[in-house]
Amino acid sequence: MKIKNISLFILLLVLSCSGSTFEFSEVTVKGGALPEFNRTGKDLAIGAFAPIPTGVDLYGNPITMTTRVGLEERKASVIVFLAHWCSHCQREVPMIQNWINKNGSSDNINLFSVATYIEKNKPNYPPNDWLIREQWSSSVIFDNEENIIAEHFGLNAFPYWVFLNSDGTVNMRHSGSLGEDKFNQIMNAGLNESIN
């Protein structure tokens, strides 16, 4: 019995020490910061140009979050801010991924995600392992230790959504779960038809 307990303890110790690590990357942000989102009042960010962050993606490649991806024409963009420890985010990610699996990439909307407020001592760490487990295929950028991307977009809760018009101006912001029906409506119809 003692040998089983010791073996179990050693196995747990090895597993807890063998998890992958996460290294913060350098992030730059062009443009000014949006005001913090206030869901009870008028959103002062509507119509303002969104900041343009550059950092690294899930695989360590450089990424810039903009309404133009490569040589494509500008498209509206949906940005979801996620925290690995947020239970609502943990439900939202599979919902979004299921939509992507069923529909592929949207013809009229870019979909971005930002992994932010990364904390080693919170559940589901590291965020890159979480997103790989979820088979996350959306473009993702990892925030830095100061959460500069989240701060520039006025994040106040998780998950946090920012909807951009094709010219890079803010169409709408939302904090909290969006839900499958509303997400499907936005991704299938486009921002103007589903939000306005």
Buried (B, 14 or more C-beta within 10 A) or exposed (E): EEEEEEEEEEEEEEEEEEEEEBEEBEBEBEEEBBEEBBEEEEBBBBEBBBBBBBBBBBEEEEBBBBBBBEEEEBBBBBBBBBBBBBEBBBEBBEBBBEBBEEEEEBEBBBBBBBBBBBEEEEEBBBBBBBBEEEEBBBBBBBBBEEBBBBBBBBBEBBBBBBBBBBEBBBBBBBBEBBEBEBBBBBBBEBBEEBBE
